[in-house]
């Protein structure tokens, strides 16, 4: 009884620490995306006008995603060889430090071209940090959970995304009420400086968590792989490719709404900044409330069935969603985006547990990190940039963006089904939470 109680306590502590730490990391990542949409073009790229300045700001936004695979490789290597806990402490400190420094960064008006260069450098550090964070948080939560509850534990890691978005939007809503001159002068810095406080709180919780039980057992059974990345591509490279595709919409969706749509609505469609931030806040709360329900529903329907149904529904609502946004009515914009959030979140809630069960434990940290972060670089981080480029090339028409959105959904659905089939054929070291994946 004592052992069972101790294991249960460790599982809860690991899940809470993973959720809170990931929420802080995503808060840092989201405030950069929000600032890119609202202010960075003006402050750091003043020589570029209108859409070109926004395009330049979105390019720096993508830099963070370009750096994420490096973080996944480096910290995945350390995590697979030495353990998950210490990596998660390092990534949290690294992310918080970079974000806080952005908050004190001089603008183009003060130091010229050095300002955007330093912004790009700090954004790259953010990318390296979050590249190592997500995989470790998923494994810390799922490997410490009971076999029948690992999918639910993985869902709580995914809750860090809407939680970070809620916090980021609340802070920007507060500073967004400042007069324009105050917001431009110093108000935009407040969300970045707040990161220092959040990181301290996250560290206090994360330092109390023990190493993953499953990782300790694996190390006792066999020595660590010398170079996990080499072992991964030697034995499981198809899983990496399918994992990249299966993650596509899970990563892209947030940057369609929180970054591209925010910029598009507040510029081309002339929707007030505060109105859009209010809408995004409601959507983040909706996602946070809906994802646990989706995870519980998946225990009845099966993980793959629910993910596939959700992605199919997202394809169906894509055109109505964009049409509602173009009405410029805040209520209809919220309704349109809510259609995308409810369908997309049903799939996103299950993504972490789904990917974790696809890789053997000896290279699991490296495997899910490389797959997820390569997707972030190739697809997710480029989403606002590509969407903005399509909007400009289309003369302001949103239809090319809609087509791009649907293509990403089709790619995601195809790869989810293909990865599920490979997993069901009996890969070694598949955790027991894969039962729903076998279409229970």
N, C-alpha and C positions, 0 to 999 in steps of 0.2 A: 504493500500500500504506500509506504514511504517513497519507494522508487517510482511508482506510478505518479504520485503527487509531484515529485521532483521533476520528472519528465514533462508533465503537464505545465508546471510553472515555467520551465525552460522554454517550452514551445510558445507560450503566451508572451514571454519576455522577448524572444527572438522575433516574433511576428510584430509586436509593438515597436521594437527598435528598428526593424526593417521599414515599417510604415513611416515612422516619424523621420528617420534619416532620409528616406527617399523623398518624402514630402518637402523637406528642406532643400534637397538638391534640385527638385523640379521647380520649386519656388524660384531659386536662383536662375534656372534656365528660362522659365517663363517670363520673368521680369525683363530679361534681355529681349525676348521676342516682342513683348509689349512696347518697350522703349524703342525698338527698331521701327515698329509700325507708327509710333506717335511722334518721336522727337529726334532720333539719332541722325536721320537724313539732314535735318536742319543744323544740328550741332557739329557734326563731324564731316559732313560732305556738302558744305554750303555752296560750293561752286557748281554742283549739279542741281538742275531745276526740276521741280515737280516729281513726275514718275521716275526720272533717272536717279534722283537723290534717294528715293525709296528703294529703288533697285540696288543701289550701292549699299544701303543699310542692310538689306536682306542678304547681300553677298557676305557681309561680315557675320550675319546670323548663321550662314551656312558653314563658316569656318569652324564653328564649334562642333558641327557634325563631321567635318572632314577629320578632325582630331580624335573623334570618339573611338574609331577602331584601334588607334594607337593605345589609348587607355584600356580598351578591352583586352588587347594582346598583353601589355605589360602587367596589368593587375590580374588578368586571368592566369598568367604564368605564375605569379606569386601566390594567388589564391589556390590554384590546383596543387602547388608544391608545399606551401607553408600554412595554408588555412584561410578561412574567409574573414574572420573578425578583424585582424589588424589592417587588412586591405580596406575594409569599410570605414575604419577610423581615418586612414590616410586620405581617402577620396573625399570625405566630408570636410576635412580641414582644407584640402586643396581647393575645392569648389568655393567654400566660404571666403577664403583669402582672395581669390581672383575676383569674386563678385564685389567684395568690399572695396577693392582697389579701383574697380570701375566707378564706384561711387565718388571717388576723389580725383578722377582723371580729368586733367585740363581739356578743354575743347579746342577745335580748330582755330577759333578766334584768339586763343592764348598762345598756342605753341605750333600752329600750322600743321604740316603733314605728319608731324610726330604724333599728333592726337589720334588719327585713325589707325596708324601703325600700332600704337600701344593698345588701342581698343581691340584690334585683330589678335594681338598676342595674348591678351587676357581672355578673350573669347576662346582661343585655342586651349588655354589651361582649363577653362570650364569644360570644354569638350573632353579632354583627357580624363578629368575627374569623373564626369557622369558616365564615360565609357567604361570605367571600372566599377562604378557604383551599382548599376542596375542588376547585373548578373550576380554579384555577391549578395545583394539584398534578397533576390529571389531564392538563392540557395540557402541563405541563412534561415529564411522563413520556412521553405518547403522541406529541407532536410531535417529540421528539428520538429516537424509536425508529425502526428500519427499518420499512418499510411492512408487512411480513408479521408483525411482532412487536408491533404497537401494542396489540392486544387483551391480550397478555400483560403489556405495560407498564402498561396501565390496571388490570389485576388487582392489581399490586403496590401501587397507590394504595389499592385496596379492602382490602388486607392491613393497612393502618393501623388499620382499625376493630377487628378482633379483637386486633391487637397492643396497641392502647391499652386494650382491655378486659382483656386478660391482665395488663398492668401495673397497671391500676387495681384489679383484683380481688386481685392479690398484695399490694399495699400495704394494702388494707382487710382482707385476711386477717391480716396482721401486726398492725395496730393493733386488729383485732377481738378478738384474744386478750387484750387488756388487760381488767382488771376493769371492770364497767359504769361505775362512777363516774369512772375515769380516761379511758375512751373518751369519755364525755360532756363531761368537763372540758377535755381537750386532745387526746386520741388522734385524733379525727376531723379535726383540723387538719393533721396530718402529711402526708396525701396531697396537700393543696392547696399546702403549702409546698414539697414536693418538686418541684413544677412549675418553680420557678425554675432548678433544676439541669438539668432536662431541656431547657428552652428554650435554655440556653446551648449544650448539646451539639448541639441541632438547628440552631442558627444557624451554628455552626462548619462544619457539613457543607453547609448550604444556600448559604452565601456563596461557596462554591467552584464553583457551577454557573453555566454560561454561559446566555445567553438562548436561548430556543427557536429552533432552526434554521428551522422552518417559519414562525414569526412574522417572523423577519428577512427571509426571502424574500418574504413577503406585503407587508411594508412597502416593500421595494425595488420591487415590481411596481405598487403602488398606494398612495396616501396613506391614512392611518388614517381610519376613519369618525368624523365629528365627535361624534355622540352615538349610541354603539352601541345603547343601549336603544331609542331611537326607530327606528333602522334595523331592529332585531330585530323589533319588533312591526309594523313596516310590511311586512316581507318574509317573516317566518317565525313569525307568531303561532300558527298551528296546531301547530307543532313544540313550542312552549312548553307548550301545554295537554297534548299527548300525553306530553311529557317529565315533567310533573308526575305524571300518572297512572302512567306506567311506573316511577317511582321510589318509589311508595307503600309497597310492602312492604319494599323495600330499606332504607328509613329506619325504618319502624315496627317491624320485627321485633326489633331490638336493644332497643327500649324496652318491648316486651312482656315480654321475658325479664329484662333487666338492671334494669328499674325496676318495672313493674307486678307481674310474677310474684314478684320478690324481696319486694316489700312484702306482697302477698297471702299468700304462703307463710309469711312470718315473723310475720304478725299473725293473720289469720283461720284459717290452717291449723296454726299453732303449730309450724312447722318451725324448728329452731334456726338462728340467724343464721349461725354458722360453717358449718353443713351446706350452706346455700344458697349461700354464697360459694364453698365447695369445688366445688359442682356447676357454678356459673357459670364458674369457672376452667377446669374440664375442657371445658366447652362452647366456651369461647373458643379453647382450644388445638386442639380438634377443627375448628373453623371455619378457623383459621389453616392447618392442615395440609391441609384439604380443598379450599380455594379454588384453589390452584395446579393441583391435579388436574382440577378442573372447567374451568379455562382451557385446559389441554392437551386435554381431551376435546372442547371446543368447536371446536378446530381441525380435528377429524375430522368431527364431526356437524353443525357450523354453529351460530353463536351463537344465532340465534332459536329453532332447534329445541330446543337444550338449555335455554334460558331458559323456553320454554313448557312443556317437559316437567317441569322442576323446579317451576314454579309450580303445575302441575296436581297433581303429587305432594304438594306442600305442602297443597293443599286436601284431599286424601284423608286425610292424617295429622292434620289439625287436631283432629278430635273425639277420636281416641285420645290425642293429646298432652295435652289438657286433662283427660281422664279419668285418665291416669296421674299428673298433678300432684295431683289430689284424693286420691290414695291416701295422701299424706303420707309415703310411703316414699322415702328419698333415692335409692335405686337406680332405682326406677320413675320418680321425678320426672326424674332424669337421662336415662333412656331416652326419656321423652316429649319432653323438650326437645331431645334429640339428633335425633329424627325431624324436628323443625322446623328445626333448624340445618343438617342435611345437605341438605335439600331447598331451603331458603331461600338457603344460601350458594352453591349451584350457580348460582342466578340472580344473586345479589349480586356474585359475582366478575366477572361480565361486564358489569355495569351501566355502569361508568365508560366503557369503550371504546365500548359501544353508544350512549351518549348523545353522546359526543364526535364521532362520525362523522355525527351527524344535523344539525349546524349548520355553516354556512360559516365559514371561518377568520376573516373580517373581524369577525364578531360572536360568535365561538365561546365566548370566556371569559364574556361576558355571557349568552349563550344557555343554556349548561349550568348556570351559576350561578343564574340566575333560575328555571329549571325545577326544579332540584334543591332550591333553598332555599325556593321557594314551596310545594313539596311538604312540606318540613320544617315550615313554619309551619302549613299547613292540616291536614295529616294526621299527619306523623311526631311532632312535638312534643306534639300533643294526645293521642297514643295512651294514655299512662298516665292522663291526666286523664279521658278518655272511658271507658276500661276501668274505672277506679275508680268513676266515676259509675254506669255500668251495673251494676257489682257491688252498689253500695249500693241503687240503685233496684230491683234484682232480689231484694232481701232476702238477699243473700249467694250467690245462684245464679250459677254461672259460665256458664250457657248463653247469656245475652245477649252476654257477652264473646266466646264462641266464634263467634256469628253475626257480630259485628263483625269479627273476625279473618278469617273467610271472605270477607266482602264486600270487604275490602281486597285480598285475593288475587285475586278476580275482576276488580276494577278494574285491578290491575296487569297481569294477563294480557291483558286486552282492549287496554290502551294499548300494551303492548309489541308486540303483533301489528300494531296500526294504525300505529305509528311505523315499524316495519320495512317495511310496505308503502309508506309515503310515501318512505322512504329508497331502496327498490329501484326507485322510478320515476325515479330519476336526478337527485337534487338536485346542484347544482354544489358543487365543493370537498369532495366526500365522500372521506375518506382511504381508502387501499387496504385497511385492515383491515376495511372493510365487506364484503369478499368473503364471509365467513361469514354476514353478515346477508342476503345475497342467496340464502340457502339453498344454499350450495355443496354 
